[in-house]
């Protein structure tokens, strides 16, 4: 715009000189500068008109460590060519660079491009808005046109494959099966009923259908297997983070995309390690058809009731995606209050970077109450926090409670697969002593 003011000043000066001197040269210069301003303004105005932009992603969900692919299409609906068009994307997804400059877009022509972004941070992010700008060949004017449409993308936390995590056998109170109906297909067929629209065809009981001459489906009961509950410590005071080196971060951003996939590392914070461990454990139990629940106190109280399907895994990952260590309740109180509502035999996975004695005592009390406790300790000392997690690990192992220690830079897959098995109490057979008759 500064150039346009210079040209306007030159035009006015030439016009003033022409009026004072009466020379044709100054008149021609004044006409030239004024015509250049008018034509440049019209050119720049038309350069951003008649453009149609569309963007789409295959899914609104992504995961840390995996790429997000977004497709763009810019269509010129006018009969005038566009010499150059600048696309500026306002998305706040880290590393998502969709802005670019398009040259020589002819009339009724379309330009496609795709962006692949490696997701390196969990959370909910905005895609858009988009601002299109262009100008005239002389660079006197620049016009902008905004497309305010936005979308959201949820980036789930990363998960690592877990194979050797403790999973004890089911708990049967009094030796009886659980008399609770479920919409899942299990090995426990309880009864039959008439077919209703929406029932899956693999639930049809064909012998009863043949006898009744109408569709009959099976009803199932829950398997007598112990549920798994994940307790995640999100108290703000116990979490620590290693300061980020901006130079190293900028260097990583300039690395090739494939090389960055191989070198992907978690953010150096106790919060990120704890959330990733919780997501990996939840995926492990869901893949083995266990009912999994989640309890955590972050921005607010989050309790996801135990369930056992892929939809449950999605709910847990979505909750963990936006979870932040902003809680105020100590982890010991969370374990005591929420753990008292669980039935004996339930698996409790306690994840915490805290070095307070109280939460370890609360975990041991849950174990004495008949719950199967597994602890995952995040070593706060390796993230710049206080030490003491290694002592907690030794104490828990001495009492028979499985425990592992996660340190900054440790591969989570190896750590989660190295956890010791749960100690089970052997069930001794009952022996009856038949009294002999006295002589």
N, C-alpha and C positions, 0 to 999 in steps of 0.2 A: 504493500500500500504506500510505502514511502516513495517508490518510483512514480506512482500515479500523481502524487502531490508535486513532484519535481516537474513532470510533464505539464501538469496544469499551470504551474508557475511560469514555465517557459511559454505556454500558449498565451497566458494573460500578458506577459511582458512583450511578446511579439505583437499582440493586438494593440497594446498601448503605444509601442513604437510606430506601428502602422498609422494609427490615428494622429500621432504627432508629426511624423515625417511625410506620410502619404506615399511611401514607397511600396511597390507591389511585392517586393521580396518579403517584407514583414507580414503582409497580408497572407501570402502563401504559407509562410511558416506558422502563422496563427491557425489557418485552416487545417494545416497538416497535424499540428499537435491536438487540436480539438477533435478532429476525425479519428486520430489514433486512440484517444481516450474513449470515445463513444464505441468504436468497433471493438476495442479490447474488452470493455465492460460487457458488451453483448456476447462476445465469444466466451468469456469466463462464466457468464450467467448460464448460457446454453450448455456449457461443458458438464454441469452437474445435473442437468434436467434430462428426463427420459431414461434414467438408469434404474434397473430393478435388481436388487441384491437378495439372494437367498442363502441361508446357511442351515446345515442340519448335521446332527450326530446320530450314530446308530443306536446309542443308548444314553440315558441320562445318568448312568452309574459308571464309575471307573474305580481303579484300585492303585494304591501306591506300588510302584515298580512295574506297572503295565502302561502301554501307550493309549492315549486318547486320540482318535482320528476324527477330524471335523472337515466337512466338505463345504466349499463356497462356490457360488455361481453369480457372475455379474453379467447382466443382459442389457444391451443398448437398444432400446425400443424406438429411438428417433432415427431420422434420415441423415443426421449430421454425424460425422466421425468424431471420436474422442481421441485427441492426440496423447493425452496422458491423464490418468486418474489415480489419486492417492487414496488408499484404503487404510483407515486407522481404526484398529479394534480396541475397544475399551475393556476387554475381559480382564478379570483379576486372578485368573488361574496362573500360578507361577510357571514361567517358562513357555507360556502359550503365545507364540509370536505369529499372529495371523495377519498383521499389517503388511502391506506391500504396495508397489507402484505398478500400474498396468499401462502399457504403451500401445498406441495405435489400435484402438477398439473401433472397428468399422461399424457402419450402420446395420442394425438388426443382426449383430454378431454377439456371441456369448463366450465368456472366458471362465474356465473352471480351474480351481486349484484345491489342493487338500493339504491339511496341516496335521502332522503327527507330533504329539506332545507327550513326553515321558512324565507321568504324574509322580512327583517327589514329595508331596505334602498332602495329608488328609484334610478333609473339611468340605464345606459347601461353598462353591465358587460361582461367580456370575460370568456368563458368556454374553458379550455385547455391552453397551450398544456400539454401532459402527458409524463412523463419520467419513463421508466421501468428500474429498476436496479436489478442485482443479482450477486452472487459470488460463490465461491467454498466452500466446507465444512470446510476447514481450515481457511478461512477468509483472504487469502493472496491477492486475487484480487477481484475487483469489476468493472463490465462493465455496461455501460448505453446505452439505446436505446431510442431515442426521437421520439414521434409521434407529429409532428408540427401542425397537423390540429387543428384549433380553431373554435369556434362558438360564437355568441353573444346572450345575453338574455337581454331583456328590462323589467325592473321592474316598473310597473305603480305606481303612488302614491295611498295611501289608500283612500277609499271612505266610508262614513257613510250614512246610510239611512236617507233621508230627506223627510218629509211628509207635513210639514206646511209652506213651503216657499212661499212668496207672488208671485202670478202670475195673474196679472190683465187680463181683457178681451181684445180682439183684438182691434186694432185701425183701423178704416175705414175712410180714408180721404174722406170727402164729402159724405160718405154713400155708396161708390161704392166698389165692391170687387176688389181684386188685380188681374189684367189681366196678369198673368205670368204663363207660362207652367212649369210643373214639372214632373220629372220621378217617383215621389212618388204617391201612390194611396191615394187620399184625398176624402172628401165628395163632392167636387166641380167638377163634370164631365163637361168639356167645349165643346168637340166635339168628332167626331169619325174619324178614318182613317183606311187605309188598314194595315193588319198585316205584320210585317217585322220580319225576324228571330231574336230571342232574346227577343221578347215581352213575358211577362208572360201570362199564360192562364187565370188567373183571371181578366185580362183586356179586355177579349173578350166580345163584345156586341152581344149577341146571336140573338135578334130580327133583327138587321141590317145584321148579318151574314146570317140569313135565307132568307131575302129579296134579298140580293146581290149575294147569292150563293157563297160567298167567305168570308174568315175570316176578320172581322172588329173589331178593338179594340178601346177602349175609351181613350181620352186624358183628363188630369186633370189639374186644376189650383191650385195655392197655396192657402191655407186657409187664410182668413183675420185675422190672429192672429199676435200679436206683437212678434218680435224677442227678444231674450235675449242675451246681450253682457256682458262678464265677463272681467273686467279690473283688472289686477293683478299687484301690485306694486313690482317690483324687483330691485329697486334702492339699491345699495350696502350699502350706508351710513345709511339707516334706519333699517336695519335688525340686529338682535342680537341673540346670542346663549349662552346657559348656558354651562359652561365647563363640560366635561364628566368625571365622576369618573371612572378611569380605573379599580379599584378593583371591583366596582359594575358591570361594563360591563363584566369582566371576570367571575364573579359569575353568571350573567344571562346566559352566554354562556354555563355554566355547568349544567343548569337546564334541567330537562326532556323536551322533545319536546312538549308534550301536555300541560304541565304547562306553557311553554313560550307562547303558543298560547293564553291562557287565560289572561296572564299578558302583552300582547303586548301593548306598549306605543309608541307614536310618539316621534321623536327626539325633545329635548327641544330647539327649535329654532323658531323664528318668520317665517322664510322661510318655514319650514315644515308645520306649522299650516296654513299658508296662502295658500300653494299649495294644501293641503288636503281639505281645505274649497272650493277652486275653483273647484277641481275635483268632490266633492260631489254635488255642485250646478249644474255643467254641466250635471252630470248624472241625477239629478232630472228633469231638463227641457227636456233632450233627452227622458227619459222614458215617458214623457207626450207629446211627439211628437211636441215639440217646436223647432224652429230653434235657435241654439246657436252658438255664435262666441266668440273668445278669442283675447284679446289685451294685450300684455305684452312686456316690454323692459328689457330683461335679458342680455345674452351674445350678443344678437342682437335684432332687431325689429322682433317680432312675431305677425302676424295678421292672424288668421284663420277665413275666411268668414263664415257667419252663414249658417248652414245646419241642418237637422233634422233626421238623421238616425244613426244606430249603427256605421257605418263607421266614422261618424263625431265624435262620442264619442271616438273612437279609436285614431283619429288624435289629439284630445285635450289631452287625457291621455298620448300619446307618447310625445307630446311637453312638457307637465308638468313633465314627467319623467326625462328629461335631463336638465330642466330649472334650472338655478342657479342665485342667487342674485348678479349679477355682472354688473348691469346697472348703467348708470350715469345720465340719464334724470330724473328729478323730476316728481313725480306722477301727480302734478298739470298740468304740461305741456302735459303729456300723455292724461289726461282727456280732456283738452281744445282742443288739436289738433285732436285727434281721435274721440272724442265725437261730434264734430261739424259736422261730416259726417253722423250721424245717423238721421233717420226720427223720428218725434214726435210719442210718444206712445211706443217706444222701451224701454225694461227693461234694465237698466244698473246696474250691480252688481259690486261695487267698493270694493276691498279688499286691505287693506294697514295697516302696523304697524307704519306708519309715524305719528308724532305729530306736523307736520307743518300746519299752518293755511291755507296755500294757496290751498292745495288739497281739504279741506272741502269747501272752497269758490267755487272752480271749480265744485264740485259735486252739490252744491246748484244752481249754474248757469245752469247746465244741467237740473235740475228739473224745473227751471223757463222756460226753452226752450221747455218744453213739454215732456221730457223724464221721465220715471219712475225709480227713483234712489233708490237702496237698498245698504246700506253700511255694511261691515263687518270689524270691527276694531280689530286688533291683539294688545293686550296690551303689548307694549315693556317693560314696567316697570317690569312685572313678569318674563322677560327673562334677566334682568340686564340692560335694556335700560332706556331712559328718560320716565317720567310720563306725563300724559296729555290726554290719550286716553279716560278716563272716562268723562272728560269735553266735549270732542268732541261728545261723545255719547249723553249726555244730550242736547247739542245744536242741534244736528240733529233731535232728537226726538221732541224737542220743535217746530221745523219747519215742522213737519209732515213727515220727511224722516225716514223710518225704519232703525234701526241700532242695532247691537249686538256687544258685546265685548267678545273676546276670550282670556282667560288667560292660562298661563302655568299650565297644569294638568287638565284643564276643559274637560269633555266629550263633544266632538264635536257634537255628535248626539243630545244631549239635547240642546246645545246652538243654533244650526242651526234650530231646530224645535221651538224655543221660540221667533223667530223674529216677531215683530208686523206686521200686514197687511199693505198694501199700502193704503194711504189715497186717495180716489177717489173723484173727484169733481162731485156732483150730477147734473144730466141733468134735468133741469126744462122744463116742457111742455110749448109749445108756446100757448099763449092766444090771441085771436083776439077780439078787442073791436069794435062792430058794431055801428057805429055812428047813432044816431036817428035824424030823420028829425025835424028841428026846426019848431015850430008852428008860 
